[in-house]
Amino acid sequence: ELVQLSATSPLSPTDWETIAFAYWEKQDYGKAGSAYARAIPTAQNLYRAGRGFQLDNQQQLSQSYYQRLIQGFPKDPLTGLALLRLARMSPPQTAMGYLDLIIQQFPERIGDALLQKIKLLEATGNTVLANKSREALLGQQNRSHAAAEFRWRQAQQQAQSGNLPQAIAWAKPIHQDNPHSEFAAESLFWVGKWSGKLGRQQEAKEAYQLILRRYPESYY
């Protein structure tokens, strides 16, 4: 469809932006990416071109449009998100450079960058730097979504290994520091379950009562 339009119609960049938005709303991301690539090169259009191509598994094209965004709009908030996506698509050494740039220039993305650094450093066996990044995440960024995700991942790992007291210790701060996190109600529910298994019935009761008060419409 896009090829036919391009060949037969003298569409302007503004027209392509309109077409791209329609595809984006329909979640037809490959076509959306192609159309945004022909639109006016604003920060949003370049980001959506990159993201559309990424979701359509066209990694090289995706990276090229993210790079155009970074070069053309180095301080735009979407550039921080593009750097994070590039880091997830890149080998560890290159990814670290992107993540360090986020930490330096995009304070709203520091938590996400630290979480990604922890994963990369753990995967490459660099436990010293991984621990430093973890301390920064749970200290300076303890109220970030990334901190909640990290805590919940640690809690699940401890539970799977049978260490329920440590699982509870990791899960408990989530609803305190990150009450609006997607993990808050679930982690609190499992604090109750794990406490019950350990015979801590009062602690389990308090966890369930908190869910009823704070998250009355949640599944948990």
Disulfide bonds with the S-S distance in Angstrom:
none
